[in-house]
Amino acid sequence: MKASYHKYAVLFVVGIIGLFFQFKTLNQFPQFKHNWAQSDRYALALGFVNNGGDFFHPETFIYNNQFPGGDFKTVRHATITSVDFPVHDYLVSWVMRLSGTQAPWCFRLYIFLYSLVGLFFLYKICTLFTTSFLVSISVVLFAMSSPVFLYYQAGFLPTIPSLANCFISLFFLFRFYKNEQNKDFYLAILFITVAALARLPFSIFLVAMMCIEIITLIKTRKIKFFIWVSFLAGIAFIGCYYFYNNHLRSVYGSLFLNYVMPARTIEELLEFIYATYTRWMLKYFTHIHYALLTVTGVFFVWNYLVKKIALTGLERKLLNLCLILFAGCMCYYLLMTFQFLDHDYYFLDTFYMPFVFLFLLFALKLFVIKNNSVLKVILIVIIISFVPAFVYAHFLQETEKKGLANGEKTTAENFENSDRLLDSLKIPADSKILTMAADGPNNPFILMKRKGFTVIYPDHDKITKALEWPYDYIVLENSRLISSIYPAYPAISSELLKIGGNNHISVYIRNKNHQEDNFDAFFNLDTKEVRYKQRISFDTIPGNCEGIDSLSSFAFSGQKSGFVNAKNEYGICTKIFSLSRLNMQSSVLKVQAQFACPDILKECLVCVSIKSAGKDVLFLSSDLSRFTINKDWSKHEVLFNIPKLDEKDYEMKIFIWNVGKNSLFYDDFETIIYQ
């Protein structure tokens, strides 16, 4: 193959591989892993469309930004947010205008194409060091087969385009070192500045470039003013936008983190390093990557230290860059330890690049092998070894693109076509909507095509505060209303009135008179079929019950009731065995009873446990102390989402766990399963 065709071969290879991984999801709404961060970026692009392209006032759909405070508790007068230089979100907004659609593919395709440009310039960097096509394509495949890179390659985060801009910058930097044309250095500073503006951690690379020039200055004792003027210009642009961003944050708040999150102690740091290692190590790179780095690294060290093989001037600069980058990334890791624990894409912002260039440096020294045929065989074996790396990356990608825990659908799935539902209910487009427990703040609003307020992690205090905000309607996911909102705030059923909905979401307004709504209708249970029902009055004891040796004559109906006191850790336990309906689809379990407690009720749980073949399949609980239970009998309901069960042979237990050593009476204990 002629060298002039090599670049087309590289573009073809990375394009085909990229499409294999990304084609199915090119128009998929952001969901699954880190959909929160990705949907926020999608919202920014839509915000630029909605605000007429006002670049300096980026906005999303949220009136109560997360920061400062980190809790979404502060209501703002606008949906503007501070954010790192949103050039890519802005450009995507123009793609949307020109294409006439706001579909996710506009964003995903932009990021995907940018990633291919970045990989192409990585190949061009390699060609500055070697004429071997096999070495160059090996380095490109090494970079591309990283599972974390492939997961975000066609996503919504600015990390991928900043990474690409970093590759472009370093190509021009090393070409400057090779050919000494000033325009190459200017272009290098331009692209690394844009990379750092859009994603601030890439400032590490700008600092590393400065350190290399400082080393050169010390050696040569010659100042090249155009170099330092270029650095100052880049720093000035980053600094100016940083201060403007702080202004936006002070006036409007922000959805984006702007402060460091280090470990507080050495012990905590070591614990987090280990947790990050076990959670992400094989998602950063595969075993094959680490094996290749180790083998080629040992070979490199042997040649360098024992055989005294010298590095060229360009290779030495590459080595210095890698060492400086590793040092800078370690400093950044110490500042952002908490974020690395939960955000795998921080690796792409930092350590990914020096690892890639370290592999390039190691691969270059394979040329000390004199036998050209042996060298080609080794390089071909390396290239073939990336096949299982891509297979593993594809497995991880499919594994991570799954629904939430306990079989719940994602917010994106639940809110699909929600704008049409709201339109059918005559809810104006400028109405302010309150949502709770969504898996990302902007997700439901993008799909509803309306702005509003959000409560991400609902608890009693947050819900109490949110219900006082100036919203017009509340839209809640049916599954999360049951699993998260109602357990935290049982009074929600008396403070809202349902005005519409479907199988996935329900629309409510304020219940100004606090009239008790129909419980089953409120929770969308009236649209489901009853698949199992059992009521225990305690005058007679069914055979599938245990833990009711303690009976009392203080009864709501009949002659007896069940009770627990300080001596009883567990109360009633009712069992359900292998109900075939639970293998067909997800269900809702309602446990309702009359309760009475002569004292203040402390922690007392209604629990659901499912076991199969001696292994735990599911455990859920709800605390009765959230309800107002006193000495007089009162009826209360507890709800649980039960996912579709794969196990055919299982045992479900519904029982009371008296954690707080209470004296609690219960009667007319009823278990109902809806589908």
C-alpha positions in Angstrom: 0.0 0.0 0.0 1.4 3.4 -1.0 1.9 5.9 1.8 -0.4 8.4 0.2 -3.3 6.0 0.7 -2.5 5.2 4.3 -4.6 8.0 5.7 -7.7 6.9 3.8 -7.2 3.4 5.1 -7.0 4.7 8.7 -10.2 6.8 8.2 -12.0 3.8 6.7 -10.9 1.5 9.6 -11.8 3.8 12.4 -15.0 4.8 10.7 -16.2 1.3 10.2 -15.3 0.3 13.7 -16.9 3.4 15.1 -20.2 2.8 13.2 -20.3 -0.8 14.4 -20.3 0.4 18.0 -22.4 3.6 17.6 -24.9 3.1 14.7 -27.7 1.6 16.8 -27.6 4.4 19.3 -27.0 7.4 16.9 -30.5 8.7 17.6 -31.0 7.5 21.1 -31.9 9.9 23.9 -29.2 10.1 26.6 -29.9 7.4 29.1 -28.2 4.7 31.1 -24.7 5.4 32.4 -24.0 9.1 33.1 -27.1 10.1 31.3 -27.4 13.0 33.8 -24.3 14.8 32.5 -25.1 13.9 28.9 -28.7 15.2 29.0 -27.5 18.4 30.5 -25.3 19.0 27.5 -28.2 18.1 25.2 -30.3 20.6 27.0 -27.6 23.3 26.5 -27.8 22.8 22.7 -31.6 23.0 22.8 -31.2 26.1 25.0 -29.2 27.8 22.3 -31.9 27.0 19.8 -34.6 28.4 22.1 -32.7 31.6 23.1 -31.9 32.6 19.5 -28.3 31.6 19.7 -27.2 33.8 22.6 -23.8 32.2 23.2 -23.0 34.1 26.4 -26.2 33.2 28.2 -26.3 29.4 28.0 -29.4 27.8 29.4 -31.1 24.5 30.1 -34.7 23.8 31.3 -34.1 24.0 35.0 -35.1 27.0 37.3 -33.4 25.5 40.4 -29.8 24.9 39.4 -27.8 22.4 41.4 -25.0 24.8 42.5 -24.1 26.5 44.7 -25.1 24.2 47.5 -25.4 21.0 45.4 -29.0 20.4 46.4 -31.3 22.1 43.8 -33.0 24.0 46.6 -32.5 27.6 45.3 -35.2 28.8 42.9 -33.9 31.2 40.2 -35.8 33.6 37.9 -34.2 32.2 34.7 -32.9 28.8 33.4 -29.4 30.3 32.5 -26.5 28.4 33.9 -22.7 28.8 34.1 -20.7 26.2 32.1 -17.3 25.8 30.6 -17.0 27.4 27.2 -20.0 25.7 25.4 -18.7 25.9 21.9 -19.7 22.4 20.9 -23.2 22.7 22.3 -23.5 25.9 20.4 -22.3 24.4 17.1 -24.7 21.5 17.6 -27.5 24.0 18.0 -26.6 25.2 14.5 -26.7 21.6 13.2 -30.2 21.5 14.6 -31.2 24.7 12.9 -29.8 23.7 9.5 -31.2 20.2 9.7 -34.6 21.3 10.8 -34.7 18.8 13.7 -33.7 18.7 17.4 -33.3 14.9 17.4 -30.4 13.4 19.5 -28.6 12.3 16.3 -27.6 15.9 15.7 -25.5 15.9 18.8 -24.3 12.3 18.6 -23.2 12.5 15.0 -21.3 15.8 15.7 -19.4 14.1 18.6 -18.8 11.0 16.6 -17.4 12.8 13.6 -15.2 14.9 15.9 -13.9 11.7 17.4 -12.9 10.4 14.0 -11.0 13.6 13.3 -9.2 13.2 16.6 -8.2 9.6 15.8 -7.0 10.7 12.3 -4.8 13.3 13.8 -3.4 10.8 16.3 -2.4 8.8 13.2 -0.8 11.9 11.7 1.1 12.4 15.0 2.5 8.8 14.6 3.6 9.6 11.0 5.9 12.3 12.4 7.8 9.7 14.4 7.7 6.7 12.0 7.1 5.7 8.4 5.6 2.4 9.6 1.9 2.2 8.8 1.6 -0.9 11.1 3.0 1.1 14.1 0.7 4.0 13.4 -2.4 1.9 13.0 -1.5 0.0 16.2 -1.4 3.2 18.2 -4.7 4.3 16.7 -6.4 1.0 17.5 -4.9 1.1 21.0 -6.5 4.4 21.6 -9.8 3.6 20.0 -10.4 0.2 21.7 -10.5 1.7 25.1 -14.0 0.8 26.5 -14.5 4.2 28.1 -13.6 5.9 24.8 -16.0 3.8 22.8 -18.8 4.4 25.3 -18.6 8.2 24.9 -17.5 8.3 21.3 -20.9 9.3 20.1 -22.3 10.8 23.3 -23.0 14.3 24.4 -20.0 15.2 26.6 -17.4 17.8 25.5 -14.6 15.4 26.6 -14.5 13.7 23.2 -14.1 16.9 21.1 -11.7 18.3 23.6 -9.7 15.1 23.3 -9.8 15.4 19.5 -8.6 19.0 19.7 -5.8 17.9 22.0 -4.7 15.4 19.4 -4.8 18.1 16.7 -2.9 20.5 18.9 -0.1 17.9 19.6 0.2 17.1 15.9 0.9 20.7 15.2 3.2 21.0 18.2 5.4 18.0 17.2 5.4 19.2 13.6 6.6 22.5 14.9 9.4 20.7 16.7 10.2 18.8 13.5 9.9 21.6 10.9 10.2 24.8 13.0 7.4 26.6 11.3 5.8 29.2 13.6 2.3 28.8 12.2 2.3 25.2 13.5 2.9 26.4 17.0 0.1 29.0 16.7 -2.2 26.3 15.6 -1.1 24.1 18.5 -1.9 26.8 21.0 -5.2 27.5 19.3 -6.5 24.0 19.5 -5.3 23.2 23.0 -6.9 26.5 24.1 -10.2 25.5 22.6 -9.9 22.1 24.2 -9.2 23.6 27.7 -12.0 26.2 27.3 -14.6 23.5 26.6 -13.3 21.1 29.2 -11.0 22.8 31.8 -9.0 19.7 32.8 -7.3 19.9 29.4 -5.5 22.9 30.8 -3.1 20.2 32.1 -1.9 19.8 28.5 -1.3 23.5 28.0 0.7 23.6 31.2 2.7 20.5 30.0 3.5 22.2 26.8 4.8 25.2 28.7 6.9 23.0 30.9 8.5 21.5 27.8 9.4 25.0 26.6 10.8 25.9 30.0 13.1 22.8 29.7 14.1 23.9 26.2 14.7 27.5 27.5 17.0 26.2 30.3 19.0 24.1 27.8 19.3 26.7 25.0 19.1 29.9 27.1 17.2 31.4 24.1 13.8 33.0 24.5 11.4 32.7 21.5 9.0 35.5 22.2 6.3 34.3 19.8 6.1 31.1 21.9 5.5 32.9 25.1 3.1 35.4 23.6 1.1 32.5 22.3 1.0 30.9 25.7 -0.1 34.1 27.3 -2.8 34.6 24.7 -4.2 31.1 25.4 -4.0 31.6 29.1 -5.7 35.0 28.8 -8.6 33.5 26.8 -9.1 30.7 29.4 -8.8 33.2 32.3 -11.3 35.7 30.8 -13.9 33.1 30.2 -13.2 31.6 33.7 -14.1 34.9 35.3 -17.1 35.4 33.1 -18.3 31.9 34.0 -17.9 32.9 37.7 -20.1 35.9 37.0 -22.8 33.6 35.5 -22.6 31.3 38.5 -23.0 34.1 41.0 -26.1 35.5 39.2 -27.8 32.4 37.8 -26.2 29.4 39.6 -25.0 26.4 37.7 -25.8 22.8 36.9 -22.0 22.1 36.6 -19.4 21.5 39.3 -16.9 24.2 39.8 -14.9 23.3 42.9 -12.3 20.7 43.9 -13.3 17.5 45.7 -10.2 16.0 47.2 -10.0 13.1 49.7 -10.0 14.4 53.3 -7.4 12.0 54.7 -4.7 9.7 53.5 -6.8 6.7 54.6 -9.7 8.0 52.5 -7.4 8.7 49.5 -6.1 5.1 49.6 -9.6 3.7 50.0 -10.8 5.8 47.0 -7.8 4.8 44.9 -8.6 1.1 45.5 -12.3 1.7 44.8 -11.6 3.5 41.5 -9.2 0.8 40.5 -11.6 -2.0 41.1 -14.6 -0.2 39.5 -13.0 1.3 36.4 -9.6 -0.2 35.7 -10.9 -2.7 33.1 -13.2 -0.1 31.6 -10.4 2.4 31.1 -8.4 -0.2 29.2 -8.7 -4.0 28.7 -6.3 -6.7 29.9 -4.8 -6.6 26.4 -3.9 -2.9 26.6 -2.2 -3.4 29.9 -0.3 -6.5 28.6 0.9 -4.6 25.6 2.0 -1.6 27.7 3.8 -4.0 30.0 5.6 -6.1 27.3 6.5 -3.1 25.1 7.5 -1.1 28.2 9.9 -3.8 29.4 11.3 -4.0 25.9 11.8 -0.3 25.8 13.5 -0.1 29.2 15.8 -2.9 28.3 16.8 -1.3 25.1 17.2 2.1 26.7 19.1 1.1 29.8 21.0 -2.0 28.7 21.5 -1.6 25.0 21.8 2.2 25.4 19.6 2.9 22.4 19.3 6.7 22.1 16.1 8.6 21.6 15.8 11.2 18.9 15.2 14.8 19.9 11.5 14.4 18.9 11.2 11.2 20.9 12.7 12.8 23.9 10.2 15.6 23.8 7.5 12.9 23.6 8.9 11.2 26.7 9.1 14.5 28.6 5.5 15.2 27.6 4.3 11.8 28.9 6.2 12.3 32.2 4.9 15.8 32.7 1.4 14.8 31.8 1.4 11.9 34.3 2.6 14.3 37.0 -0.1 16.9 36.1 -2.8 14.2 36.0 -1.8 12.9 39.4 -2.1 16.4 40.8 -5.6 16.8 39.3 -6.6 13.4 40.6 -5.6 14.5 44.1 -7.8 17.5 43.7 -10.8 15.6 42.2 -10.6 12.3 44.0 -14.3 12.0 44.7 -15.2 12.7 41.0 -12.9 9.9 39.7 -14.7 7.5 42.0 -18.0 7.9 40.1 -17.1 9.4 36.7 -15.2 7.2 34.4 -14.9 9.9 31.7 -12.5 11.8 33.9 -10.0 9.3 32.7 -10.4 10.6 29.2 -9.7 14.1 30.5 -6.5 13.1 32.1 -4.5 9.8 32.1 -5.9 8.5 28.7 -3.7 10.7 26.6 -0.3 10.0 28.3 -1.0 6.3 28.2 -1.6 6.4 24.4 1.6 8.4 23.8 3.6 6.1 26.1 2.4 3.2 23.9 3.5 5.1 20.8 7.0 5.7 22.4 7.3 2.0 23.3 6.2 0.9 19.9 8.7 3.1 18.1 11.6 1.2 19.8 10.4 -2.1 18.4 12.4 -1.0 15.3 15.6 -2.0 17.0 14.6 -5.5 15.9 16.9 -6.0 12.8 14.8 -8.6 11.1 12.1 -6.7 9.2 9.9 -9.8 8.8 10.0 -10.6 12.5 9.1 -7.0 13.2 6.1 -7.1 10.8 4.9 -10.3 12.4 5.1 -8.8 15.9 3.2 -5.7 14.8 0.5 -7.8 13.0 0.1 -9.9 16.2 -0.4 -6.7 18.1 -3.0 -5.4 15.7 -4.9 -8.8 15.8 -4.8 -8.7 19.6 -7.1 -5.7 19.5 -9.9 -7.8 18.1 -10.7 -9.4 21.5 -10.2 -5.9 23.0 -13.0 -4.6 20.8 -15.2 -7.6 21.6 -14.7 -7.0 25.3 -15.5 -3.3 24.9 -18.6 -4.1 22.9 -19.7 -6.5 25.8 -19.2 -3.7 28.3 -21.1 -1.2 26.2 -24.1 -3.5 25.9 -23.9 -4.3 29.6 -23.9 -0.7 30.6 -26.7 0.3 28.3 -29.3 -1.3 30.5 -32.1 0.0 32.7 -31.9 1.0 36.3 -31.8 -1.1 39.3 -34.9 -3.2 40.3 -36.1 -3.3 36.7 -37.3 0.3 36.6 -37.4 2.0 33.2 -35.3 5.1 32.6 -36.8 8.5 32.8 -36.2 8.8 29.0 -38.4 5.7 28.5 -41.1 6.9 30.9 -41.3 10.4 29.4 -41.3 9.4 25.8 -44.0 11.4 23.9 -44.8 13.2 27.2 -45.1 16.5 25.2 -48.1 15.1 23.4 -49.7 14.0 26.6 -49.3 17.5 28.1 -50.6 19.1 24.9 -53.7 16.8 25.0 -54.3 18.0 28.6 -54.2 21.6 27.3 -51.1 22.4 29.4 -49.5 25.5 27.9 -45.9 25.3 26.6 -44.8 28.1 29.0 -46.2 26.3 32.1 -43.7 25.5 34.9 -43.5 21.8 35.7 -42.2 20.2 38.9 -40.7 16.8 38.6 -39.2 14.5 41.3 -36.8 11.5 41.3 -35.9 11.6 37.6 -32.5 10.1 36.7 -31.3 13.4 35.5 -32.5 17.0 36.0 -33.1 17.9 32.4 -34.3 14.5 31.0 -38.0 14.9 31.6 -38.1 18.6 30.6 -36.4 18.0 27.2 -39.0 15.4 26.4 -41.9 17.5 27.8 -40.6 20.5 25.9 -41.2 22.7 28.9 -39.2 24.2 31.7 -39.5 23.8 35.4 -38.2 22.6 38.8 -36.7 19.3 39.8 -36.1 17.3 43.0 -33.4 14.7 42.2 -33.1 12.9 45.5 -36.4 13.3 47.2 -36.7 13.3 51.0 -39.3 14.7 53.3 -37.7 18.2 53.7 -36.9 18.6 49.9 -40.4 17.6 48.9 -42.0 19.9 51.5 -39.9 22.8 50.2 -40.6 21.9 46.5 -44.3 21.9 47.0 -44.1 25.6 47.9 -42.4 26.6 44.7 -44.2 28.5 41.9 -45.0 25.5 39.7 -48.1 25.1 37.6 -48.2 21.3 37.3 -46.4 18.3 38.8 -45.5 15.4 36.5 -44.2 12.2 38.1 -43.1 8.8 36.9 -45.5 6.2 38.2 -42.7 3.8 39.2 -40.7 6.4 41.1 -43.7 7.8 42.8 -44.1 4.4 44.3 -40.4 3.6 45.0 -39.0 7.0 46.0 -41.5 9.8 46.5 -44.4 8.2 48.4 -42.1 6.4 51.0 -40.4 9.7 51.7 -43.5 11.8 51.8 -46.7 9.7 52.3 -48.9 12.9 52.5 -48.3 13.4 48.8 -51.5 11.5 48.0 -53.6 14.1 49.9 -51.8 17.2 48.7 -52.1 16.6 44.9 -54.9 15.9 42.5 -54.3 13.7 39.5 -55.7 15.2 36.2 -54.2 12.8 33.7 -51.5 10.4 32.7 -50.6 7.1 31.0 -48.9 3.9 32.1 -45.6 5.6 32.8 -46.3 9.1 34.1 -49.1 11.0 35.8 -49.9 14.7 35.9 -51.1 16.5 39.1 -52.1 19.9 40.4 -52.2 21.2 43.9 -55.0 19.8 46.0 -56.0 23.1 47.7 -58.7 21.5 49.8 -56.6 18.5 50.8 -59.4 16.2 50.0 -58.4 12.5 50.1 -58.0 11.3 46.6 -58.8 7.8 45.5 -55.6 5.9 46.5 -55.6 3.4 43.7 -56.3 6.0 41.1 -53.7 8.3 42.4 -51.0 5.6 42.0 -52.4 4.4 38.7 -53.4 1.0 40.3 -57.0 1.2 39.1 -55.8 0.6 35.5 -54.0 -2.7 36.5 -55.4 -6.1 37.2 -55.2 -7.8 40.6 -53.1 -11.0 40.3 -53.0 -11.9 44.0 -54.9 -10.9 47.1 -54.9 -12.1 50.7 -56.5 -10.5 53.8 -55.6 -11.7 57.3 -58.0 -10.7 60.1 -56.0 -12.7 62.8 -59.2 -14.5 63.9 -58.1 -17.3 61.6 -54.5 -17.9 60.5 -53.7 -19.0 56.9 -51.2 -21.7 56.4 -48.7 -19.4 54.5 -48.3 -17.2 57.5 -45.9 -17.3 60.4 -44.6 -14.9 63.1 -48.1 -14.3 64.5 -47.9 -16.2 67.8 -48.5 -12.9 69.5 -52.2 -12.0 69.3 -54.1 -9.3 71.1 -57.8 -8.8 72.0 -57.3 -5.1 71.0 -58.7 -5.5 67.5 -59.9 -3.2 64.7 -62.3 -5.9 63.5 -63.2 -9.4 64.8 -61.8 -10.6 68.0 -58.0 -10.5 67.6 -55.2 -8.5 66.0 -51.5 -9.1 65.5 -48.8 -7.2 67.4 -45.1 -6.8 68.2 -43.4 -5.4 71.2 -39.8 -4.8 72.4 -39.3 -8.6 72.7 -40.3 -9.2 69.1 -37.8 -8.3 66.4 -40.2 -9.6 63.6 -43.9 -9.6 63.3 -46.2 -11.2 60.8 -44.6 -12.9 57.8 -46.8 -14.0 54.9 -45.3 -16.1 52.0 -46.0 -16.4 48.3 -44.5 -19.3 46.3 -43.6 -19.2 42.6 -46.6 -17.1 41.4 -46.2 -17.6 37.7 -47.6 -14.1 36.9 -44.5 -12.6 38.3 -42.4 -14.2 35.6 -44.4 -12.4 32.9 -44.0 -8.7 33.7 -43.2 -6.2 36.5 -45.7 -5.8 39.3 -46.8 -3.5 42.1 -47.2 -4.9 45.6 -49.5 -3.1 48.0 -49.5 -3.9 51.7 -52.3 -2.3 53.6 -53.5 -2.7 57.2 -55.0 -1.0 60.2 -52.2 0.1 62.6 -52.2 1.5 66.2 -49.2 2.4 68.4 -49.6 3.7 72.0 -46.2 5.4 71.9 -44.2 7.4 69.3 -43.4 4.9 66.5 -39.7 4.5 65.8 -38.1 2.6 62.9 -40.5 -0.2 61.9 -40.2 -1.7 58.5 -42.6 -3.5 56.2 -40.2 -5.7 54.1 -40.4 -7.7 50.9 -37.8 -10.4 50.4 -37.5 -12.7 47.4 -35.1 -15.7 47.5 -34.4 -18.4 45.0 -32.2 -21.5 45.5 -31.0 -20.0 48.8 -29.8 -16.7 47.1 -31.3 -13.2 47.6 -33.1 -11.9 44.5 -34.7 -8.8 45.9 -35.1 -7.0 49.2 -37.2 -3.8 49.7 -38.4 -2.1 52.8 -40.6 0.9 53.8 -40.6 2.6 57.2 -44.0 2.8 58.9 -42.7 5.6 61.1 -43.1 8.0 58.2 -46.9 7.7 58.7 -48.8 9.3 61.6 -49.6 6.2 63.7 -51.0 6.7 67.2 -53.1 4.8 69.8 -56.2 5.0 67.6 -56.6 2.7 64.6 -55.7 4.1 61.2 -55.3 2.6 57.8 -52.0 2.9 55.9 -50.7 1.6 52.6 -47.2 0.6 51.6 -46.2 0.1 47.9 -43.4 -1.7 46.2 -42.3 -2.1 42.6 -41.5 -5.7 41.9 -39.5 -6.3 38.7 -40.2 -9.2 36.3 -38.7 -12.3 37.9 -36.5 -14.6 35.8 -36.4 -17.3 38.5 -39.2 -19.8 38.2 -38.8 -21.3 41.7 -38.8 -18.6 44.4 -40.2 -17.6 47.7 -41.5 -14.2 48.5 -41.9 -13.0 52.1 -43.8 -9.9 53.2 -43.0 -9.3 56.9 -42.7 -6.6 59.6 -39.2 -5.9 61.0 -39.5 -4.2 64.4 -36.1 -2.4 64.3 -37.0 0.3 66.8 -38.4 -2.2 69.4 -41.9 -0.7 69.2 -45.2 -1.8 70.6 -47.3 -1.9 67.4 -50.7 -3.4 66.7 -52.0 -4.3 63.2 -55.2 -5.8 61.9 -56.8 -6.6 58.5 -53.4 -7.2 57.0 -53.9 -7.3 53.3 -51.5 -8.1 50.5 -52.4 -7.3 46.8 -50.3 -7.7 43.7 -51.2 -5.6 40.6 -50.1 -6.0 37.0 
